[in-house]
Each structure stands twice: as structure tokens, then as C-alpha cells.
Amino acid sequence: MEEPISKSAADRLPSAIKHLSGRCQKIYIYLRLRKSDHEIARQLNMSLEETNEGISAVRNGLIKSGQLDLIEDPRFI
């Protein structure tokens, strides 16, 4: 069974992530730790398709708030 996110960790989440589901919040934390999608799926006992949908939700939330650099390195042109 999955453990819930601790209150102190939940308080530190960006506002763009706080309104997402608990699973997406965990995906965000693993993305911050630079885990791959396969590793996240294994850790959360999810299918790869479900994991990729969660990653997309996290990315979209961070893009809208201008905080994508929290999980990805900025791209320089």
C-alpha cells in the first residue's frame, strides 16, 4: 500500500502541484529526484501508460505556472 505524502513535504509543493491528485504529487517528487518514467512506474505500482499520463499532468501544471525548470533543465538555443 502506498504511503501518503508527509504534511511537511506537502506544504513545500508548488501551488501548481498542490491541486493535483496525490499520485501526481508523488510523481512530481520522483521527477524532482530525476527518476525515469520506468522507475516511477515501478515505485508507484502503476502501468507505464498511467505514469506517462501523470507526468504529462505534472508537466502541464508546471508549464502553466512557469516552473518547468523544477523538473527539467532549461533548454538554451
Secondary structure, 3 states (H helix, E strand, C coil): CCCCCCHHHHHCCCHHHHCCCHHHHHHHHHHHCCCCHHHHHHHHCCCHHHHHHHHHHHHHHHHHHCCHHHCCCCCCC
